[in-house]
Amino acid sequence: MTSYSTSAQCSTSDSACRISPERVNKVRPKLPLLKILQAAGAEGEMFTVKEVMRCLGQYIMVKQLYDQQEQHMVYCGGDLLGELLGRQSFSVKDPSPLYDMLRKNLVTLTTATTDAAQTLALAQDHRMELENIMLSETSQAQILCSLILCGI
């Protein structure tokens, strides 16, 4: 579903995500991921992939799940995030466990009138969006910044 939406922005001085309007595709997180996003200050039940990533970064910051010395390491064992990932830790230098979790826990929003071809196209768009994020070094640097410093 393409709609006018909101885009979350986090900063280290905020405990919640700030919102700015833009036209984007939306996703609905499954309940365990939604709880994590809400713990980071997200409101509502529909988000963009960028909002989800930024709020995950905010969650990691607020819960101080990252290593102070090696800030690319996230230690999430014993936390809701660790349960969702099925891991004790991960590195944002290799965020594939995070992307795998997002693929399983984000549902692309569609309307009742959307036909199968449109649904497939939307699913492919989100898959390509996640793959582009993974492949782009610039995007990886932005994700690293957003996950660890949340200073976008």
Protein Blocks (a to p, Z undefined) as FASTA:
>chain_A
ZZddddddddfkbcbdcddddddddddddfklmmmmmmnopacjbdcfklmmmmmmmmmm
mnopacfklmmbccfehiaklmmnopabdcfklmmlmmmmmmmmcccdddfklcfklmmm
mmmmmmmmmmmmmmmmklmmmmmmmmmnopZZ
